[in-house]
Amino acid sequence: MIQRSSGAVSAYPIDIFNPVYGQARPALTRTTTHDKENLKTWAAFVQDQVALTERLKLLGGVRLERFEHDYDSFLPGTSSWTASDNAVTPRLGLSYDLTDDLAVYATTARSFKPNSGASRLGGGFKPEEGKSYEVGTKWEALDGQLSVDTAIYQIEKRNVLTTDPLDSTLSVAAGEVRSRGLDLNVVGNLTPEWRVMGSYAYVDAEVTKDNTLRSGTRLMNIPEQTFSLLNVYEFQDGALRGLGLGGGGRYVDQRAGRTANTSFSMDSYTVFDLLAYYKVNPHVKLNLDLKNVFDTDYEEGSFGNVYAYPGAPRTVQVGIAYTL
């Protein structure tokens, strides 16, 4: 059984300068919970890609899915329920090779996901449903030594679970939400020894239609902008052959702490990492990573207005990898 209590509960009547222990704890202000939940899903899918011409390709797929949801509440005066649903979600895409090095593509798809948990009113949630659209390019140059991928997209979903504005320990299904943005990924070997990987993303994620939340309300834990860059240098000759050294950083923009008309923001942050590895032979690799070099304090995410969880402090990791 889980017992919940809100921050509004009376404080323990203990004087920190003259404590008297053993007093009764304050009464819980929220109903205790005692429940059992069982969610089963079955799915089957098929997908195929067909070359319509030498440069034009068609991708098609379909997924069949069913779920069964049983929720039992053992508290007096509460109800149990069962729910089930079926869905068919198609996927369609086209790609065209403009040149041997540059391709453009467009895809669209539908999505379906059962929601778990019970609402504040005691019932279940309708499944999350969505549709997505994406167009982009894929470019390779310098005999495959440099690759650049770009994409713009829009994802529309309904019945997305978010924190209940009236009870932050529970969830509520938002009417309709939308995410749209831009992705840019670059990977390249500047020299045989020097490899660079970088990425940038812009996301506009907000509520577009709901009975409680205002249109334009930001979705929690989603930064508007993120950026990362990693450099790795591996010695190819001499006594240091097989030794790799690298460093990089990542930037994460401000994020909404909860999806609500009155929210709070988690600050943006930048974290730097260092890495080293040594290839003992073609099968064995030793790794040494130093993450969050400057021991930056930051909030990685939040659970509504209940709590925010901190990012990992400075961390040293040692590992060994073996490949056949």
C-alpha positions as CSV (number, residue, x, y, z in Angstrom):
1,M,0.0,0.0,0.0
2,I,1.2,3.5,-0.8
3,Q,0.3,6.4,1.5
4,R,0.5,9.9,0.1
5,S,0.6,13.2,1.8
6,S,0.7,16.7,0.4
7,G,3.0,19.6,1.3
8,A,0.0,21.3,2.9
9,V,-0.1,18.9,5.8
10,S,0.6,20.4,9.2
11,A,4.2,20.2,10.3
12,Y,5.3,18.0,13.1
13,P,4.9,19.9,16.4
14,I,8.6,19.6,17.3
15,D,10.8,22.4,18.5
16,I,14.2,21.9,17.0
17,F,15.8,23.5,20.0
18,N,13.9,21.5,22.5
19,P,12.6,18.4,20.7
20,V,10.1,16.0,22.2
21,Y,10.1,12.7,20.3
22,G,7.4,10.1,19.9
23,Q,4.5,12.4,19.1
24,A,1.8,11.2,16.6
25,R,2.5,12.1,13.0
26,P,0.1,14.6,11.2
27,A,-2.9,13.0,9.5
28,L,-2.6,12.4,5.8
29,T,-4.5,14.9,3.7
30,R,-4.9,12.6,0.7
31,T,-6.6,9.3,0.3
32,T,-4.3,6.3,0.7
33,T,-4.0,4.1,-2.3
34,H,-4.3,0.3,-2.5
35,D,-4.6,-1.0,-6.0
36,K,-3.4,-3.5,-8.6
37,E,-3.0,-2.8,-12.3
38,N,-2.4,-5.3,-15.2
39,L,-1.8,-4.1,-18.8
40,K,-1.3,-6.5,-21.6
41,T,-0.5,-5.6,-25.3
42,W,-0.3,-7.7,-28.4
43,A,1.1,-6.4,-31.7
44,A,2.1,-7.6,-35.2
45,F,3.6,-5.5,-38.0
46,V,4.8,-5.8,-41.5
47,Q,7.0,-3.4,-43.4
48,D,8.6,-3.4,-46.9
49,Q,10.7,-1.0,-49.1
50,V,10.2,-1.1,-52.8
51,A,12.5,0.6,-55.4
52,L,10.1,2.2,-57.9
53,T,12.9,3.5,-60.0
54,E,16.7,3.5,-59.7
55,R,16.5,6.6,-57.4
56,L,13.0,6.6,-56.0
57,K,12.0,4.2,-53.2
58,L,8.7,3.7,-51.4
59,L,8.5,2.5,-47.8
60,G,5.2,1.1,-46.5
61,G,4.2,-0.6,-43.3
62,V,1.3,-1.3,-41.0
63,R,1.0,-2.3,-37.3
64,L,-1.9,-4.1,-35.7
65,E,-2.2,-3.7,-31.9
66,R,-4.5,-4.7,-29.1
67,F,-4.4,-4.0,-25.4
68,E,-6.4,-5.2,-22.4
69,H,-6.3,-3.2,-19.2
70,D,-7.5,-4.3,-15.7
71,Y,-7.5,-2.0,-12.8
72,D,-8.5,-3.2,-9.3
73,S,-8.9,-0.8,-6.3
74,F,-9.2,-2.4,-2.9
75,L,-10.3,0.7,-1.0
76,P,-13.9,1.0,0.3
77,G,-16.1,3.2,-1.9
78,T,-13.8,2.9,-5.0
79,S,-14.4,1.1,-8.2
80,S,-12.5,-1.3,-10.4
81,W,-12.7,-1.4,-14.2
82,T,-11.5,-3.1,-17.3
83,A,-10.8,-1.6,-20.8
84,S,-9.6,-2.8,-24.1
85,D,-9.0,-1.4,-27.6
86,N,-7.6,-2.2,-31.0
87,A,-5.7,0.0,-33.4
88,V,-4.3,-0.1,-36.9
89,T,-1.4,2.3,-37.4
90,P,0.1,2.7,-40.9
91,R,3.4,4.2,-42.0
92,L,4.4,5.6,-45.4
93,G,7.6,7.1,-46.7
94,L,9.3,8.2,-49.9
95,S,13.0,8.8,-50.6
96,Y,14.7,10.1,-53.7
97,D,18.4,10.2,-54.5
98,L,19.1,13.6,-56.0
99,T,22.7,12.5,-56.5
100,D,24.9,9.6,-55.4
101,D,25.6,11.6,-52.2
102,L,22.4,13.5,-51.5
103,A,18.9,12.1,-50.8
104,V,15.7,13.7,-49.7
105,Y,12.8,11.9,-48.0
106,A,9.3,12.4,-46.5
107,T,7.5,10.1,-44.1
108,T,4.2,10.1,-42.3
109,A,2.9,7.7,-39.6
110,R,0.2,7.1,-37.1
111,S,0.9,6.0,-33.5
112,F,-1.1,4.4,-30.7
113,K,-0.1,3.7,-27.0
114,P,-2.3,2.6,-24.1
115,N,-2.2,4.8,-21.0
116,S,-1.7,3.4,-17.6
117,G,-2.9,4.5,-14.2
118,A,-6.2,5.9,-13.0
119,S,-7.5,9.5,-13.0
120,R,-8.4,11.6,-10.0
121,L,-12.1,10.6,-10.6
122,G,-11.3,6.9,-10.5
123,G,-11.6,5.9,-14.2
124,G,-9.0,5.1,-16.8
125,F,-7.6,7.1,-19.7
126,K,-8.2,6.8,-23.4
127,P,-5.2,5.5,-25.4
128,E,-2.7,8.1,-26.6
129,E,-3.0,8.5,-30.4
130,G,-0.8,10.5,-32.7
131,K,0.2,11.3,-36.2
132,S,3.6,12.6,-37.5
133,Y,5.0,14.2,-40.6
134,E,8.7,14.5,-41.4
135,V,10.8,15.7,-44.3
136,G,14.6,15.7,-44.4
137,T,17.8,15.2,-46.2
138,K,20.8,12.8,-45.9
139,W,24.1,13.9,-47.4
140,E,27.4,12.1,-47.5
141,A,30.7,13.6,-48.8
142,L,34.4,13.0,-48.9
143,D,33.9,9.3,-49.7
144,G,31.7,8.7,-46.7
145,Q,34.0,10.6,-44.3
146,L,31.3,13.3,-43.7
147,S,27.6,12.8,-43.2
148,V,25.0,15.5,-42.5
149,D,21.4,14.7,-41.7
150,T,18.6,17.3,-41.4
151,A,15.0,17.0,-40.7
152,I,11.9,19.1,-39.9
153,Y,8.9,17.5,-38.3
154,Q,5.5,17.9,-36.7
155,I,4.0,15.4,-34.2
156,E,0.4,15.8,-33.1
157,K,-1.0,13.7,-30.2
158,R,-4.1,13.6,-28.1
159,N,-4.7,12.0,-24.7
160,V,-1.1,12.6,-23.6
161,L,-0.7,12.1,-19.8
162,T,0.6,15.0,-17.8
163,T,0.5,16.1,-14.2
164,D,-3.0,16.8,-12.8
165,P,-3.1,20.5,-12.0
166,L,-5.4,19.7,-9.0
167,D,-3.4,16.8,-7.6
168,S,0.3,16.7,-8.6
169,T,0.6,13.0,-7.5
170,L,-1.9,12.0,-10.2
171,S,-2.1,12.4,-14.0
172,V,-4.6,13.9,-16.4
173,A,-4.9,13.4,-20.2
174,A,-4.3,16.6,-22.1
175,G,-6.7,17.1,-25.0
176,E,-4.3,17.7,-27.9
177,V,-0.6,18.5,-27.9
178,R,1.8,19.4,-30.8
179,S,5.6,19.2,-31.2
180,R,7.4,20.5,-34.2
181,G,11.0,21.3,-34.7
182,L,14.3,20.9,-36.5
183,D,17.1,18.3,-36.1
184,L,20.6,18.6,-37.4
185,N,23.3,15.9,-37.0
186,V,26.8,16.1,-38.3
187,V,29.4,13.3,-38.1
188,G,32.8,13.5,-39.8
189,N,36.4,12.4,-39.9
190,L,38.4,15.6,-40.3
191,T,41.6,13.5,-40.5
192,P,42.2,9.8,-40.2
193,E,42.8,10.4,-36.5
194,W,40.2,13.2,-35.6
195,R,36.5,12.4,-35.5
196,V,33.8,15.0,-34.7
197,M,30.1,14.5,-33.9
198,G,27.7,17.4,-33.4
199,S,24.0,17.8,-33.1
200,Y,21.4,20.6,-32.7
201,A,17.7,20.4,-32.1
202,Y,14.9,22.9,-31.8
203,V,11.5,21.9,-30.5
204,D,8.3,23.8,-30.0
205,A,6.1,21.6,-27.8
206,E,2.8,22.9,-26.5
207,V,-0.8,22.2,-25.7
208,T,-3.1,23.1,-28.6
209,K,-6.5,22.1,-27.3
210,D,-7.7,21.2,-23.9
211,N,-10.7,21.9,-21.5
212,T,-8.4,22.8,-18.6
213,L,-5.0,23.8,-20.0
214,R,-4.6,27.0,-22.0
215,S,-3.5,26.7,-25.6
216,G,0.2,27.4,-25.8
217,T,1.0,25.8,-22.5
218,R,4.5,24.3,-22.7
219,L,5.0,20.6,-22.2
220,M,7.1,19.7,-19.2
221,N,10.7,18.5,-19.4
222,I,11.1,19.4,-23.1
223,P,13.8,22.0,-23.8
224,E,13.4,24.4,-26.7
225,Q,17.0,24.0,-27.8
226,T,19.7,21.5,-27.3
227,F,23.2,21.3,-28.7
228,S,26.1,18.7,-28.3
229,L,29.6,18.4,-29.6
230,L,32.1,15.6,-29.2
231,N,35.7,15.4,-30.5
232,V,37.7,12.2,-30.4
233,Y,41.4,11.8,-31.5
234,E,42.8,8.3,-31.9
235,F,46.5,7.8,-32.5
236,Q,47.2,5.6,-35.5
237,D,51.0,5.1,-35.3
238,G,53.8,4.7,-32.9
239,A,53.8,3.8,-29.2
240,L,50.4,5.4,-28.6
241,R,48.7,3.5,-31.4
242,G,45.2,2.5,-30.2
243,L,44.9,5.3,-27.7
244,G,41.9,7.6,-28.0
245,L,41.3,10.9,-26.2
246,G,38.2,13.0,-26.4
247,G,36.1,15.7,-25.0
248,G,32.8,17.3,-25.5
249,G,29.9,19.2,-24.1
250,R,26.1,19.5,-24.2
251,Y,23.8,22.4,-23.7
252,V,20.1,22.0,-22.6
253,D,17.8,24.9,-22.7
254,Q,15.2,25.9,-20.1
255,R,12.4,23.5,-19.5
256,A,8.9,23.8,-18.0
257,G,8.7,22.0,-14.7
258,R,5.1,20.9,-15.3
259,T,2.4,21.1,-17.9
260,A,0.0,23.5,-16.2
261,N,-1.4,27.0,-16.6
262,T,0.9,28.1,-13.7
263,S,4.2,26.4,-14.0
264,F,7.9,26.9,-13.1
265,S,11.1,26.6,-15.2
266,M,14.2,24.6,-14.7
267,D,17.3,26.6,-15.7
268,S,19.4,25.8,-18.8
269,Y,22.7,24.1,-18.2
270,T,25.9,23.1,-19.9
271,V,27.9,20.0,-19.0
272,F,31.4,19.0,-20.2
273,D,32.8,15.4,-20.4
274,L,36.2,13.8,-21.1
275,L,36.9,10.3,-22.3
276,A,39.9,8.1,-23.0
277,Y,40.2,4.5,-24.3
278,Y,42.8,2.1,-25.3
279,K,42.4,-0.7,-27.8
280,V,44.5,-3.5,-26.4
281,N,43.9,-5.7,-29.4
282,P,41.1,-6.1,-32.0
283,H,38.8,-7.6,-29.4
284,V,39.6,-5.8,-26.1
285,K,39.0,-2.1,-25.4
286,L,39.6,-0.3,-22.1
287,N,37.5,2.8,-21.3
288,L,37.9,5.7,-18.8
289,D,35.2,8.4,-18.7
290,L,35.1,11.6,-16.7
291,K,31.6,13.0,-16.8
292,N,30.5,16.5,-15.7
293,V,34.1,17.6,-15.4
294,F,33.2,20.9,-13.5
295,D,30.7,19.2,-11.2
296,T,27.9,21.4,-12.5
297,D,24.7,21.5,-10.4
298,Y,21.6,21.1,-12.7
299,E,18.1,19.7,-12.8
300,E,17.8,16.9,-15.3
301,G,14.0,16.8,-15.1
302,S,10.9,17.1,-12.9
303,F,7.9,15.1,-11.8
304,G,5.4,17.9,-11.9
305,N,5.6,20.1,-8.9
306,V,6.3,17.1,-6.6
307,Y,10.1,17.1,-7.1
308,A,12.9,17.8,-9.6
309,Y,15.6,15.2,-9.9
310,P,19.2,16.4,-10.1
311,G,21.7,15.6,-12.8
312,A,24.6,13.3,-12.1
313,P,27.5,15.0,-10.3
314,R,31.1,14.6,-11.4
315,T,31.5,10.9,-12.2
316,V,34.4,8.6,-13.1
317,Q,33.6,5.4,-15.0
318,V,36.0,2.6,-15.9
319,G,35.1,-0.2,-18.2
320,I,36.3,-3.0,-20.4
321,A,34.6,-4.1,-23.6
322,Y,35.2,-7.4,-25.5
323,T,34.0,-8.0,-29.0
324,L,34.1,-11.3,-30.9
